[in-house]
Amino acid sequence: MSLPWLSDLQTRLDAALHEQRLGHAPLITGPQGVGKQQLAEWLVARILCLEPGSGQACGQCRSCQLLASASHPDFFPVAIPEDKKEIPVDAIRSLSQNLVLTPSIGTHRVGLIEVAEAMNINAANALLKTLEEPADNAWLVLVSHQPGRLPATIRSRCQPITVHPPARELALQWLADACPGFDASKRLQALSLSAEAPLAARELLEDDGLEFGLEILEALQAVARGHPVTSVANDRWWQSPEQTWRWLAVWSRVMMRHAHGFDSDEQQPIAQKLPSGLDQRALAELWQQALSGRAMASSTVRQDLFVTKWLLEWEAMIHRGNST
């Protein structure tokens, strides 16, 4: 499904490519759920396409076909390995070695680093060397949800491209097409809880996501009322770890906004049910942990242990707030 709010960015990036002024390391940033990954994949396809037209990859040439089948010899994606919590240095070294080779098809080679802030310190240092001495006809596309966690030395050598949430009217129109089985009020609530990010809103709605989110909210409220952590979670939390972490991040963010008086009309009834007077620094840390947990949701890490640890820290924060 196309994302209409990306069209202006795509037009500008296409013009930059055509005029040979696109930096060798575009850094695509923005909140989760606004289409950063989709823009990065579009850019990779546009760079590698042998016969681009009308500002788009043709989708028909040999390069486009290989890319669609995940077998392009000149495309090198890097993500967090399934058995890891971060991107290791070996992955970046391998990427750097591949980018300096002669292209097999066409004239370009492209690397893509997903969740760039997940690189460990050694990986970031290895990447810095590649950024300082870029190979000819090679691009390195980085995607980051939290660019502030990237070393300043890396950010300064990249071309920043920010994807903002679209206007609410456009987002709701897209959601109506993407999620026709939900009424307008549910779509609006999901969009509000997703910081106006349409893809994140769609994820909240899918697979009874909104109902699951409210269940998690009730669990957080129960812990705040004194119920033990071990009594509030159930098997679905471990069976759907990505959804679980997503909702823990959502509610952490709602609480942070509520503490600063930034509730939207749709969030106020929910936020008022949550504890107030909480430690803002501890809340921000819980939010960061939830984002990190989501990034590791598909790994072999024991999700029940990590979610329980998060809940115990939530419980401790509540107790600290009640004792002041």
C-alpha positions in Angstrom: 0.0 0.0 0.0 1.4 3.4 -1.0 2.0 6.1 1.6 0.9 9.4 0.1 2.6 11.6 2.6 6.0 10.3 1.4 5.5 11.6 -2.2 7.1 15.0 -1.7 10.2 13.5 0.0 10.5 10.9 -2.8 10.3 13.7 -5.4 13.1 15.7 -3.7 15.3 12.6 -3.3 14.8 11.6 -6.9 15.8 15.1 -8.0 18.9 15.0 -5.8 19.8 11.6 -7.3 19.3 12.9 -10.9 21.4 16.0 -10.2 24.1 14.0 -8.4 23.8 15.9 -5.2 22.4 13.2 -2.9 25.0 12.6 -0.1 26.5 9.1 0.1 24.9 8.4 3.5 21.3 9.6 3.9 20.1 9.2 7.5 16.3 8.8 7.5 14.8 9.7 10.9 11.5 10.3 12.5 9.1 8.6 14.9 8.1 5.0 14.6 5.3 4.3 12.2 5.6 7.2 9.8 7.1 5.1 6.9 10.9 5.6 7.4 11.6 2.0 6.4 9.4 2.2 3.4 11.1 5.4 2.3 14.5 3.7 2.7 13.5 0.7 0.7 12.1 3.0 -2.0 15.4 4.9 -2.1 17.4 1.7 -2.3 15.3 0.5 -5.3 15.5 3.9 -7.0 19.3 4.0 -6.7 19.8 0.4 -8.0 17.2 0.6 -10.8 18.7 0.3 -14.2 15.8 2.2 -15.9 14.2 4.6 -13.5 11.3 6.7 -14.9 8.9 9.3 -13.6 10.9 9.5 -10.3 10.5 5.8 -9.5 12.2 2.5 -9.9 10.8 0.8 -12.9 10.1 -2.5 -11.1 10.8 -4.5 -14.3 14.5 -4.4 -14.9 16.8 -7.2 -13.8 18.0 -5.1 -10.8 14.4 -4.5 -9.6 13.5 -8.1 -10.0 16.5 -9.3 -8.0 15.8 -6.7 -5.3 12.2 -7.9 -5.1 13.4 -11.5 -4.6 15.9 -10.5 -1.9 18.8 -11.8 -4.0 20.4 -8.6 -5.4 24.2 -9.0 -5.3 24.8 -5.2 -4.8 22.4 -4.7 -1.9 23.6 -5.3 1.6 21.0 -4.9 4.4 22.1 -4.9 8.1 19.8 -5.4 11.0 20.0 -6.7 14.6 20.7 -10.5 14.4 18.0 -12.7 15.8 20.3 -13.9 18.6 21.6 -10.4 19.5 20.5 -7.3 21.2 22.5 -5.0 19.0 24.3 -4.7 15.7 27.7 -6.2 16.1 31.0 -4.9 14.7 31.4 -7.9 12.3 28.2 -7.0 10.5 29.4 -3.4 9.8 32.9 -4.7 8.8 31.3 -7.1 6.3 29.1 -4.3 5.0 32.1 -2.0 4.5 34.0 -4.7 2.6 31.1 -5.3 0.3 30.6 -1.6 -0.5 34.1 -1.2 -2.0 33.7 -4.1 -4.4 32.9 -3.6 -8.1 29.1 -3.7 -8.7 27.8 -6.9 -10.3 24.8 -5.2 -11.9 24.7 -1.6 -13.1 27.0 0.9 -11.5 25.9 1.2 -7.9 26.1 -0.6 -4.6 23.9 0.1 -1.6 23.9 -0.7 2.1 21.0 -0.3 4.4 21.3 -0.2 8.2 18.0 -0.7 10.0 17.7 0.7 13.5 21.1 2.4 13.2 21.2 3.4 16.9 21.4 -0.3 17.7 25.0 -0.5 16.7 27.4 -1.2 19.5 30.3 1.2 20.1 32.7 -1.0 18.1 30.3 -1.2 15.2 29.7 2.6 15.2 33.5 3.2 15.1 33.9 0.8 12.2 31.1 2.6 10.4 32.7 5.9 11.0 35.8 4.8 8.9 33.5 3.9 6.0 31.7 7.3 6.2 35.0 9.1 6.3 36.3 7.3 3.2 33.2 6.5 1.1 33.6 4.2 -1.9 32.8 5.5 -5.3 29.3 4.8 -6.6 28.2 3.4 -3.2 25.5 4.6 -0.9 24.8 3.8 2.7 21.2 4.4 3.8 20.6 4.5 7.6 17.3 4.4 9.4 17.0 5.6 12.9 14.0 6.0 15.3 16.3 7.8 17.8 19.1 9.6 16.0 20.2 11.2 19.3 21.6 7.9 20.3 23.9 7.8 17.4 27.4 9.3 17.9 27.6 12.9 16.8 30.6 12.0 14.6 28.3 9.7 12.6 25.4 12.1 12.4 27.7 14.9 11.1 28.8 12.7 8.2 25.2 11.8 7.1 22.6 13.7 5.1 19.6 14.1 7.4 16.2 13.2 6.0 13.3 13.6 8.4 9.9 11.9 8.0 7.2 13.8 9.9 3.7 12.5 10.7 1.3 13.5 8.0 -1.6 15.9 8.6 -4.4 14.2 10.6 -6.9 14.4 7.8 -4.5 12.6 5.4 -3.6 10.1 8.0 -7.3 9.3 8.8 -8.1 9.0 5.2 -5.2 6.5 4.7 -6.3 4.6 7.9 -9.9 4.3 6.6 -8.5 2.6 3.5 -6.1 0.4 5.4 -8.4 -0.5 8.3 -12.0 -0.4 6.9 -13.2 -2.9 9.6 -12.9 -0.3 12.3 -15.2 2.6 12.9 -13.9 6.2 12.7 -13.7 6.7 16.5 -11.4 3.7 16.9 -9.2 4.8 14.1 -9.0 8.3 15.6 -8.1 6.9 19.0 -5.4 4.6 17.6 -3.9 7.5 15.6 -3.8 9.7 18.7 -2.2 7.0 20.8 0.4 6.5 18.0 1.6 10.1 18.1 -0.2 10.7 14.7 1.9 8.0 13.0 -0.4 6.1 10.6 1.5 2.9 10.3 1.8 2.6 14.1 -1.9 3.3 14.3 -2.6 0.5 11.9 -0.5 -1.9 14.0 -2.4 -0.9 17.1 -5.7 -1.8 15.4 -4.6 -5.1 13.8 -5.3 -8.4 15.4 -7.4 -6.9 18.2 -4.5 -4.7 19.1 -6.5 -1.9 20.7 -8.3 -4.4 23.0 -5.0 -5.9 23.9 -3.6 -2.5 24.6 -6.4 -1.7 27.0 -5.8 -5.0 28.7 -2.1 -4.0 29.3 -3.3 -0.6 30.5 -5.6 -2.4 33.1 -2.5 -4.4 34.2 -0.5 -1.3 34.8 -3.3 0.2 36.8 -3.6 -3.0 38.8 0.1 -2.9 39.7 -0.3 0.7 40.7 -3.2 -0.4 43.0 -0.9 -2.9 44.7 -1.5 -6.1 42.8 1.6 -8.3 42.4 3.4 -8.2 39.1 3.1 -11.9 38.7 -0.7 -11.7 38.7 -1.3 -9.2 35.9 0.4 -10.8 32.8 -0.8 -13.8 30.8 0.4 -16.1 28.1 -0.6 -13.7 25.3 2.0 -11.2 26.6 4.8 -13.7 25.8 3.1 -15.0 22.6 2.9 -11.5 21.1 6.0 -9.8 22.5 6.2 -7.1 19.8 2.6 -6.0 20.6 3.3 -6.2 24.3 6.4 -3.9 24.0 4.6 -1.6 21.6 1.8 -1.0 24.1 4.2 -0.6 27.0 5.9 2.1 25.0 2.5 3.7 24.1 1.4 3.9 27.7 4.8 5.2 28.9 4.6 7.9 26.3 1.0 8.8 27.2 2.0 9.2 30.8 5.0 11.4 29.9 2.7 13.7 27.8 0.1 13.8 30.6 2.7 14.8 33.1 3.6 17.8 30.9 -0.1 18.7 30.0 0.2 17.6 26.4 -2.8 15.2 26.3 -4.9 15.2 23.1 -8.6 15.2 23.5 -8.7 11.5 22.7 -6.0 10.7 25.4 -7.3 12.6 28.3 -9.9 10.0 29.5 -7.2 7.4 29.5 -4.4 9.5 30.9 -6.6 10.5 33.9 -6.8 6.9 34.9 -3.0 6.6 35.2 -0.9 7.5 38.3 0.3 11.0 38.4 3.4 12.6 40.0 5.7 9.9 38.6 9.4 10.4 38.2 9.8 11.7 34.7 13.3 10.4 34.3 12.3 6.9 35.3 9.3 7.1 33.0 11.6 8.1 30.1 13.8 5.1 30.9 10.9 2.7 30.9 9.8 4.2 27.5 13.3 3.6 26.1 13.4 0.1 27.5 10.0 -0.7 25.8 11.4 0.6 22.5 14.5 -1.6 22.9 12.3 -4.5 23.8 10.3 -4.2 20.7 13.4 -4.1 18.6 14.4 -7.5 20.2 10.9 -9.0 20.1 11.9 -11.5 17.3 15.2 -12.5 19.0 15.7 -15.6 21.1 15.8 -13.5 24.3 13.4 -14.7 27.0 10.6 -12.1 26.6 8.8 -13.1 29.7 11.9 -12.3 31.8 12.4 -8.9 30.2 8.8 -7.9 30.4 8.6 -9.0 34.0 11.7 -6.9 34.7 10.0 -3.9 33.1 6.9 -4.4 35.2 9.0 -4.7 38.4 10.6 -1.4 37.6 7.2 0.1 37.0 6.1 -1.2 40.4 9.2 0.3 42.1 8.5 3.6 40.4 4.9 3.6 41.7 6.1 2.9 45.2 8.7 5.7 45.1 6.0 8.1 43.9 3.6 7.0 46.7 6.3 7.4 49.4 7.1 11.1 48.5 
